[in-house]
Amino acid sequence: MEMPPAQQAVPQVSPEVLIETFGYIVGVQSNVSSYGLNEEEMELFLKGFHRANKGEAVPPNIQQMIPQLEAFLGSRQQSVAEGQAQENRLRADAYFANLDEREGVEQTESGLRYEVTREGRGDAPELSDTVRIHYEGKLMDGTVFDSSRANGEAVEFPLAGVIPGMSEGLTKVREGGSITLHIPPELGYGNERQPGIPPGSVLVFDVELVEVSETPPPQQQQPQIQMPPPQP
């Protein structure tokens, strides 16, 4: 009988490390990096944090400030996202310039680049089909932002229901085959920020097309017929 591997013991860390980790988690959950706060603004942010930690009374005019705060933070997020998107699009231009020199990379009219890394034996999907795939999604620098293999399960979805670069790219490979998709921002999430994906990012997907099936038509609701009440 094979015994399960022993779980690796988690090393004990100091209270200082735990508190710093707590601060990091709060920063991530509040998405503080998306506001582009400079050092002076961070001091003001921490000043408010300290006041909350001391249990000071809520400022009496806080409700009146909320609309202004939301507008201010929204404007800051948009400004930061636009700056990041501009930088990433410049990197994307250089990335695709280098990629276009590589043998075996195909380009479509939309600007999608792809490489079929293993020929399949089945049919290539159409946009009206449902596909089941294994994939790994990376940024230009190789950072993995999502992986079905790491999650331990292939994913299934209607091909027309995902980002354009993925929809178009999977029509270029047959069932059972594998493909690498190099998706420019305009065929991905554009200037939108996604979890683990900065605005204006090139998306690189290594995909295995496990299965292709027809998407069933949406079920039509039967009309409700009102029967007349029985006559006395």
C-alpha positions in Angstrom: 0.0 0.0 0.0 1.4 3.3 -1.1 1.5 5.9 1.7 0.6 9.6 0.9 3.6 11.9 1.0 4.2 13.6 4.3 3.1 17.3 4.4 5.9 19.7 4.6 6.0 21.5 7.9 5.3 25.3 7.6 8.2 27.1 9.3 7.4 29.4 12.2 7.8 33.1 11.5 8.0 36.0 13.8 5.1 38.2 14.8 6.7 41.1 12.9 6.6 39.0 9.6 3.0 38.1 10.3 2.0 41.7 10.8 3.8 42.8 7.7 2.0 40.0 5.8 -1.3 41.2 7.2 -0.5 44.7 5.9 0.3 43.2 2.5 -3.0 41.3 2.4 -4.9 44.4 3.3 -3.1 46.3 0.5 -3.9 43.7 -2.1 -7.5 43.4 -1.1 -8.0 47.1 -1.2 -6.2 47.2 -4.6 -4.1 50.1 -3.4 -1.6 49.7 -6.2 -4.2 50.7 -8.8 -4.3 54.3 -7.5 -0.7 55.2 -8.1 -0.2 56.8 -4.7 3.1 58.6 -4.3 5.1 58.7 -1.1 3.4 61.8 0.3 -0.1 60.3 -0.5 0.9 57.0 1.1 1.7 58.9 4.3 -1.7 60.5 4.2 -3.3 57.0 3.5 -1.4 55.5 6.5 -2.4 58.5 8.7 -6.0 57.5 8.1 -5.2 53.9 8.7 -3.6 54.8 12.0 -6.7 56.8 13.0 -8.9 53.7 12.3 -6.5 51.5 14.2 -6.8 53.8 17.2 -10.6 53.6 17.1 -11.1 57.3 16.5 -14.6 58.6 15.9 -15.8 58.5 12.3 -15.5 62.0 10.7 -18.9 63.7 10.9 -18.9 64.7 7.2 -17.7 61.3 5.8 -21.0 60.5 4.1 -20.9 63.9 2.2 -17.3 63.1 1.1 -18.0 59.7 -0.3 -19.2 60.8 -3.8 -16.0 63.0 -4.1 -13.8 60.2 -2.9 -15.3 57.7 -5.4 -14.8 60.2 -8.3 -11.3 61.0 -7.2 -10.3 57.3 -6.9 -12.0 56.4 -10.2 -10.1 59.2 -11.9 -6.8 58.0 -10.4 -7.4 54.4 -11.4 -8.2 55.4 -15.0 -5.0 57.6 -15.2 -2.8 54.8 -13.8 -4.4 52.2 -16.2 -3.9 54.5 -19.2 -0.2 55.0 -18.3 0.3 51.2 -17.8 -1.5 50.4 -21.1 0.7 52.9 -23.0 3.9 51.3 -21.6 2.7 47.8 -22.3 1.6 48.6 -25.9 5.1 49.9 -26.6 6.5 46.6 -25.2 3.9 44.7 -27.3 5.2 46.4 -30.5 8.7 45.2 -29.7 7.4 41.8 -28.7 5.6 41.2 -32.0 8.5 42.7 -34.1 10.7 40.0 -32.6 8.0 37.3 -32.9 7.5 38.0 -36.6 11.1 37.1 -37.3 10.6 33.6 -35.8 10.0 30.7 -38.2 6.6 28.9 -37.8 4.6 31.9 -36.5 1.5 32.6 -38.5 -0.4 35.9 -38.5 -4.1 36.5 -39.3 -5.7 39.7 -40.6 -6.8 40.7 -37.1 -3.2 40.7 -35.9 -3.3 37.4 -34.0 -0.1 35.4 -34.1 -0.2 31.6 -33.5 2.0 28.5 -33.7 0.5 25.0 -34.1 2.8 23.0 -31.8 1.0 19.6 -32.3 -1.2 18.7 -35.2 -4.5 17.2 -34.1 -6.5 14.5 -35.9 -10.0 15.7 -35.3 -12.0 18.6 -36.7 -11.1 22.3 -36.1 -13.9 24.0 -34.2 -16.2 26.7 -35.6 -17.2 29.7 -33.6 -20.6 28.1 -33.0 -19.0 25.1 -31.2 -18.2 24.3 -27.6 -14.6 23.4 -26.8 -12.9 21.7 -23.8 -9.3 22.7 -23.4 -6.2 22.6 -21.1 -4.3 25.9 -21.1 -1.7 28.0 -19.5 -1.9 31.8 -19.8 1.2 34.0 -19.5 2.3 37.6 -19.9 5.1 38.6 -22.3 7.7 38.2 -19.5 6.6 34.6 -18.9 4.6 35.3 -15.7 1.7 32.7 -15.5 -1.6 34.3 -14.6 -3.8 31.3 -15.0 -3.5 27.5 -15.7 -6.1 24.8 -16.0 -3.4 22.2 -15.5 -2.4 23.8 -12.2 -6.1 23.8 -11.3 -6.3 20.1 -12.2 -9.2 20.3 -14.6 -9.8 21.1 -18.3 -12.3 23.9 -18.9 -15.3 23.9 -21.3 -16.9 26.9 -22.9 -18.7 28.1 -26.0 -16.1 29.4 -28.4 -18.0 32.5 -29.2 -18.1 33.5 -25.5 -14.4 34.3 -24.8 -12.0 37.0 -25.9 -11.6 37.4 -29.7 -8.0 36.2 -29.8 -8.9 33.0 -28.1 -12.0 32.5 -30.2 -10.2 33.0 -33.5 -7.0 31.2 -32.4 -8.8 27.9 -31.5 -10.2 27.7 -35.0 -6.7 27.2 -36.3 -6.0 23.9 -34.5 -7.7 20.5 -34.8 -9.1 18.5 -31.9 -6.3 16.7 -30.1 -3.8 19.3 -31.2 -1.9 22.1 -29.4 -1.4 25.7 -30.3 0.4 28.7 -28.9 -1.6 32.0 -29.2 0.1 35.4 -29.0 -2.9 37.7 -28.5 -2.4 41.5 -28.9 -4.2 43.8 -26.4 -7.0 44.7 -28.9 -7.9 41.0 -29.2 -7.7 40.5 -25.4 -8.7 42.7 -22.6 -7.5 46.0 -24.1 -6.9 48.7 -21.5 -9.0 46.9 -18.9 -7.2 45.6 -15.8 -7.9 41.9 -15.0 -6.7 39.9 -12.0 -3.0 39.3 -12.7 -3.2 41.0 -16.0 -2.1 44.7 -16.3 -3.8 47.0 -18.8 -2.6 46.8 -22.4 -1.1 43.3 -22.0 -0.2 40.8 -24.6 -1.6 37.4 -23.7 0.3 34.2 -24.5 -1.8 31.0 -24.3 -0.4 27.5 -24.6 -3.6 25.5 -25.4 -4.4 21.8 -25.9 -7.7 21.4 -27.7 -9.1 18.3 -25.9 -12.6 18.1 -27.4 -14.9 19.9 -29.8 -18.7 19.6 -29.6 -21.7 21.4 -31.0 -23.1 24.1 -28.8 -26.8 23.2 -28.0 -29.3 25.8 -29.1 -30.8 27.8 -26.2 -33.9 26.2 -24.8 -37.0 28.1 -25.8 -39.6 28.7 -23.1 -43.0 27.3 -23.8 -45.7 29.9 -24.0 -47.9 30.1 -20.9 -51.5 29.4 -21.9 -54.1 30.8 -19.5 -57.1 28.4 -19.4 -60.4 30.0 -18.8 -62.0 29.2 -15.4 -64.6 26.5 -15.4 -68.2 27.6 -15.8 -70.4 27.2 -12.8 
